[in-house]
Amino acid sequence: MSDELKYYRQLATAMWKTRGARFGAAASLSFKDRFGIGTAAFLIIYMIAWSVTSLAFPEFFTSTRGRVFNVVSIVSSVALLAITLMEFAFGRSIKAQILNQNALSISGIMREFEMELEAPTPSIDKLKKLASDYERLNFETQINHTTQDFKRWQYSVASTENLAIRPLLFLRYHGYRLWLFCSSMCVYITLCALVLGVTAWCAFGL
């Protein structure tokens, strides 16, 4: 095998890795976007429920627990505004669409690339053109996956013949996914837990 063909085979592997990482990144961003929208919807419903409850039981809100409930409600309203601004600034939905489309486009180039490499006499000119198309596609996308996205993809495709190790690989992959999600969405998760916890304490005296 010539050095040039060896390089193109390595490039085909790089395409496969990039496509996998970007599909994973798009799915992760899309899920975070839905979680953010869900958190905002939860806070809106919470504020409406608080307003209705304050009208139905005005005497409750003169107690100590009622005043705490009022504070949490005010914090929730401010948090709702902050989350709305954060979601707009992050633009996760748009980034997810761009990365997903990029991964789909890479899939098309990669199939042609692999077919040409498997031909009896691969055309170097065609491989060069496909490699150029791949580089131009990545340049025009201007959004890249993170090192965490790539690591998560590596964990997802890791395999072994040792049956005793497979459960550990499964736990490592899902544990890493959970850690990435919780670390990036900790503000959302903490806010929801705080609101629910304080509301339960105020309402039921837990």
N, C-alpha and C positions, 0 to 999 in steps of 0.2 A: 504494500500500500504506500502510495506517495505521501510526502509530508502534507501536501495540499489537501488530499482527500482525508487524511487524518484530522486536519484542522476542521474541515467541514463536518465530520462526524462528531467532533467535540462541540461544534456549534449547534448541531441538532440536539445534543444532550442539554445544552444551555437553553435552547428554545423550550424544551420539555419542562425544565425546571422553572423557567420564567412563567410559562403558561400556568403551571400548577400553583405557583405562589400567587399569581394575580387572580386566578379563580378563587382561591382561598381568601385573599384580601378583599375581593369584591363581596363575597358572601359575608365576611365578618363585618364590613362596613354597613352592608344592608341590614344585618341583624341589629347592630348598634343604633342605626337610624330608626328602626321600628321600636326599639326599646326606649329611645329618647322621646319619640312621639307618644308611646304608651305612658311614659312618666308624666309628660305634659297633660295628657288626657286624664290621668289619675288625679293630678292636682286640680284640674278644672272641675272634675266631678266632686272632689273633696271640698272645694270652695263653695260649690252650689249646695252641697249637703250641709255644710256649716251654716250657710245663710238661712236655709230652711229650718234647721234645728234651733238657731238663735231666735227665730220668730215663734216657733212652737213652744220652746221652753226658755223664756227670757230669765226666769228666776235662777236657772242653773248657771248662767254666765256672770252672776254676781258673787259666786263662791270662788274660793282659791283655785280649785281645779278648772273652773270656768274661765278664770283670767289666764291661766296657763294655756288653755285651749285657744283663747283669743290670740295669744302671742304666737302659738304654732300656726294659726291660720294666717296671721300677717306674714310670718316667715315663708309660708307656703306660697302666698301671692307674689312675694318678691322673688322666690325661687322659680316660680313659673315664668316670670319675665326673663330671669337670667338664663333659664334652660332654653327658652325660645330664641334668645340672642345667640347662645352657644351653638344650638343646632343649625342656625342660619350661617354662623361663621365657619363651622366645621364642613358643611356641605357634603356630608357623608353619602347622601343619595346620589348626587352627581358624580362623585369620585367612584362610587361602586359601579355605576353604569359605564363610566369611561374604562375602568380596569377590566370589567367583564367583556366589553366590546373588544378591548385590546387582546385579551386572552383568546377570544373567538377568532380574531384575525390571525393571531400567531398560529392557531390550530390549522388554518388553511395553508399558510406558508409552510408549516412544519410537515404536513402531509406531502406536499409537492417535493419538499426537500428530501424527505426520507425515500420517496419513490424514486427520485433521481439517483440517490446514493445506492439504492439496491439494483439499479439498472446494470446490465453487463458492462457497459462502457459509460460511466457517468459523464455528463457534459459539464466541464469546469465553468464554461461561460454561463450556463443556466444556474449552476450553484452560486456563482458570483452574483447574478442578478437577484436570486432569492435571498441571499445574505444581505444584499443592499436594501431590498424591500423590507426585510426584518429590521434592520437598523433605522431606516426611515420611519417605519411604523412606531418604533419605540421613541424616536425623537419627537414625532408629531403628537404622541400621547401626552408627554410632559408630566406624567404622574407615575411614580414608581411605587412598588410595594416596599414594605419595610423589612429590615433584617428579621424582625419577629415573625412576619408573615412567611418568610422563607424558611425559618426554623420550624414553624408550625407545619408547613408542608413537608419538610424532611421527616418530621415525626409521624406524619400521616401515612407516608409511603414506606416507612421502615418495616422490615420483615425479617424473619429468621426461621430456620428449620427447627429450632429448639422449641418444643411446645411449652416448656416451663417458662420461657422468656416472653412469649407472646402476650400473656396478660399484663406483664410489666410494660411492654411497649404500648399496649392499649391504654393503660392507666397514665403513662407518661404523656401521651398525646392529648387525652381529654383533660388531664390535670393542667397541662400547659395552656390549652384553650381556655379553661376556666380562669386561670390566673391572668391571662391577657385581657379577658373580658372584664373581670372584676377590677383590675388595676386601672383600666382606661375609663371605666364607668363607675368608679367608686363614689363620686359625688352624687350621681343619680341613685345608686343603691342605698347610700347612707341617708339621703334625704327621705326616700320612701320608707325606710325602716324607722327613722326618727318620727315621721308623721304618724305612721301606724302605731308605733309604740306609745307615744304620748297621747294619742287619741284614745287608745284602749285604756290607758291609765286614767285619763280624765273621765271617760264615760262609765267605766266599771269599777274604778278604784283599785285596779290590780297593782 
